[in-house]
């Protein structure tokens, strides 16, 4: 028997804040600068939805630890500058949050510092303060289930009663591995076919989310 939903777990980048386009743009520029030319599609496939540590491991394997350290430092700087200039909440997200009456939290591959910055810049931080969880809190980031299971434990909710809102393939895979239902948001950069799968509803308008959740 399917349990009623008791908790809505939001990813951050690309779901709450429209930051994935910024991140992809910065990663492409860094690749060209540091010796790993990447297309936007390659960045989405390799990096989107993964933790800072996992991305750094990929860069190190390709270019060495020293270049990976430079890449990480430059990304933090350039991403922060671009966020200060260009970042906005995902279209329709504030209206969706206003209509959702269930408990909510955030579980993101980004660091706590990064989320304080991005959620703060978009006026969303106070909506989730005290209920924000990062891949830095657990041993393994997405697509492992650790982060979502950690969020459920902290919120005191059975994983089977949780639904995850994600926009990346590692994210929906992590939700499934955690035994949670997933909503795959395709209003960003990831194609719908990368999000489709068991226990996953794909949607393209954040304003529809409250209704979709109520139908579970």
N, C-alpha and C positions, 0 to 999 in steps of 0.2 A: 504494500500500500504506500502510495506517495505521500510524504509528509507535507503539511502546509508550510509555506515559507515563513520563517521567523526572522531572517537576517538577509539584507542585501549588501554584498561585498563589492565595492567598486575598485577596479584598477584606477590609476591616476592618469598617466600620460595617454592621451588619445581618447580617454573616456570622460574624465572630468575637465581636463585642460587640453586645449588644442596644441599640444607641444610636440607631437611626433613629427610634424612637417619641419619644425625648427631643428629637431634632433637629426633628422635625415639630412637636411641641408648642411649642417655643421659636420656630420660624419663624412659626407662626400667631399667637402672642402679639405678636411684633415687627411683623408686618404690621398688626394691629389698632392697635398703638400709634403706628406711624409713617406710616400712611396708605395701605397697600396690603392691604385685607382679602383673606385667602386662606383657602380651606377646606383641610382636611387632604389631600384628594385632589389639589388644585391644587399644594400643596407637594410631594407625592410626584412628581407629573408634571413640575414645573419644576426642582426642586432636588435630589432624592435621586439620589445617584450622581455628582453633579457637583462640581467643585472649588470651593474657597472663592472663587477669583478669578472663576470663571464665574458663581457666584451673585451676587457683588458687581456684575458687569457687568449682570445682569438688573435688579437693584434700581436701579442708577444710571440705566439706560435709562428706568425707570418714574418714579423719584422724584428723580433728580439725584445728582451725585457726593457732595455734602455729607451727604445723608441716607444714602446707601449706606455711607459711612464710619462713621456712627453705628450703622447696622444691624449692620455687621460687628463693630464693637467690642462692642456689646451682646450679639450672639450668642455671641461667645467667652466673655464673662463668664457669661451665663446658662447656657450649655451646660456649662461647667466646673462650675458650682455643682450643676446637676442630675446630672451624672455622678458627682460625689462622693457624692451622696445615693442615687441610684437604679440605677446601672449594674450589670449582670451580664453574664456570658458568655452567648452564645446557647445555648439549651437543647440539650443533647446534644453540644455542640462539644468540651468536654474529652475525652469518651469517644471521639469521632471522631478527634481528634488522637492519642490514645494508640494507636489501631489503624492509623493510616497510617504505613507504613514508608518511603515515598518521600520525597525531599527536598521541603521546603516553604519558601515565603516569603510575604510580604505585599506587595500593591501596591494602594494606596488613594488616593482623591481627597483624603483628609485630610492635613494637614501632619504633619511628623515630631513636632512638639511635641504635637499633639493625640493622635497614636497612642501616644506615650510615656505620656501621661496615661491614655487609655482602656484600653490594654493593661496598663498598670501597675496600674490600679485592679482589674482582673479577674484578675490573676495570670498573664497570658498573655505579657507582654513578653519574659521570659527564654526562652520557647519559640522566639521568632523573632529575638532580638537579633542584629544584624549582617546580617539578611536582610529588612529592612523598607524599602520603596520608596514614595515619595510623588509625587503629581502635581507637586509643586514641583520635582522633579528633572528634569522634561522640559518641552518647549516647549508641548505640547498635552495637556490632560487628556481623560478619557473623554467622549464615545465615540470619540475618536481612539485608535489602537492604541499610541501612543508609550510609555505607562507599562508596559504588559505586555511590549512588546518590550525595553524597558530592563531590566525584571526578568529576563527570559530571558537577555539578554546578561550581566548581572552574575552570574547563576548558571551561565553557561556551557552553556546548554541550547538546542537547536533549538526555535523556536516550535512546530513541528509535534509536538513531544514534550511540550508543556505542556498542562495543563488548568487552567481558571480557575473559581473558585467565586465566584459573584456573586449579588446580590439586586436589582440595578437594571437598568433597560433600557439606560442608557448603558454600564453595565458589560458586559453580554452583547454589545452591539454592538461594544465595543472589543475583546473577546476574538475575535469573528469576524473583525474587521478585521485582527487580528494573526495570523490563521491558526491560532488555538488552539481546542481544544474547550472548551465551557463547561458548567457545571452551574448552573442557575438555581434558587436557594433561595427558596421561596415561603412560608417560615414567618414572614416579616415583613410588610411593608406593600404590596409591589408585587404586583398580580394576576398570576396565572400567564400569562395571554394576552400580557402585555407582555414576558415573558421567552422565550416559545416562539419557535423558529426553527431555522435550519440549524445542525447541529453542536452543538446545545444539548439537554441533558437536564434537565427540570424535576423537582424533588423537594421534599418538604415536611418531612422529618425528618432532621436532621443526623446522627443515629446510623446512617443508611443510607449515608452518603457513602463510607466505606471499601469497602463492597461494590460500590457503583456504580463507583468508580474501578478496582477490580480487574477489572471486567467490560469495561473499555474496550480 
